């Protein structure tokens, strides 16, 4: 029998997430300054690297539509849950089973995913930092792929299927939130507050607004990184640190926003159950 959280517990956890949302101040001052070198460095960047970076727009569009080459299998995540939760009989073999698990179990596996992916990003950043400017052309697409991968894994942790187009739109919104300033973050939170209603009303196409901006912002945030990675070897240090920070931020955003959705859904389910019980007892 799956443990069901109380309404008080769920509301308390929801307040923690809302507090986190209020503390998201957007890009720091020096991060905004960090975009400036990008304008000048673009003029010095070989054309083949610019073309490589430009492909990110098409790749992200492909991810939204079909999942493209970034769509993952849920098997590895299901295995993690099988070893974690003893309330389920036998192996966990479907996402539907994940929906019924305690949120604390979801959090535990999501944290494992975040820690694993930040370590991978650290190694990736250090590796692609060896060759300076030229290996940066490899690093940016790889980092986008890792960002999409970790968000998909976290969506599975909270019982949402990234094979559904609506969830891939939500994932892109998480990416956009991570890179936005405070005004952008507020707009995205308002957008996501009605996400499930929009999905039910077949209005999810409106969620696509600004997805190209995600790539532009994603690229521009590498201003300082690109500056330092122009120097071979030195890029190892900056690549490792910035990649680790980037994936850590993306994973934290995914955990908070997906966790919020699951908590709100459970609160609504409890309220409906209580209302039904009252009606039956009258």
Beta strands, then each sheet from edge to edge (+ up, - down):
end
